Amino acid sequence: MSKWALLSNHGVTLLCLADKPEATTRELSTYLGMTERSVQRIISQLHSASYIRKEKVGRRNRYEVNHKMPIGHPLKQDKTVRHLLAELTS
């Protein structure tokens, strides 16, 4: 039987960044079971789409999730990232 998940890799990466804003791509890739390159690509896409902001702190990045962004599903157009995070982290 093939494995699948209810949340996309983008969704779980966003959740992790909300919980661990100073995590490195290596730490995230280990935790999420993805390649470092995949995590870098997802972070870049989330940043380009304004779902996260990136700030350089010394040699590391610090990420801030934009809670006002829509979750991007046609059936839940009125819900934001704030709603999603609240439901999944409570």
N, C-alpha and C positions, 0 to 999 in steps of 0.2 A: 504494500500500500504506500502511495506517495504521501509525503508530508506537506502540509500547507498551513497557512496561518490566516487569521482574520485581519491582521494589520499588515500593511505593506512595509517594506524596508524603510521607506521614507517616514512612515508613521512611527515606527519604533525608534528610529534615529532621532526624530524630533522629541519623543518622550525622554530618551536618554539625555539629550542636550538640555532639556528643561530641568532634569534631576541633577545632572552633573555638568554645569556650564563650562567647566575648565578641563574637561576630559580631552585627551589627545585622540587623534584618529586611530592610533595603535590601540589605546585602551578601549575605545568604542568597538573596533573591529574584533577584538578578543571577546568582549562582552556579548556582542551581537552575533558572532559567528559568521562574519562577513570578511572579505578581504579589505585590507587598508585602502586600496584603490577604490573599491566600491563605496566605502564610507566617505572618502574624499569627494567622489562624484556626487553623492547624495547631499552632502553638506554644501557643495557648490551650487547645486540646483535649489536647495532650500534657501540659500542666501540670495541667489539671483531672483527668486520669486518672492522675496521679502518676508519669508516665514521666520528667518533668523537674522540677527545682526551679529557681526563678527568684530571683535576689538582685539588688537594686539596688546598683550600685557607681557612685557619683557620678551622672552623667546617663545611664548605660548599664545594661543588664542583663547579668548573667552567669548562664549556664545550667549546671546539673549534671544529668547523666543518671543516673537511678535504675537501676542495673545489675541489681537484684534482681527487676524486674518481668517477668512472663511475656511471651513474644513474641506471644501472643494467637492462636495457630493451633491448632485441635483436634488436629491430627496431631503437634504438637510441644509438648504441654502441660508437659513436663518441662524445657523450655528457657527460658532467661531472656534478657533484653537483653544481658547479659554474654556469653553464648554467641554471639549474633548478631553483636555488635560484634567479638568475637575472630575469628570466621570471615571477616568482610568487611573487616577492617583488617589482616589478616596477610599 
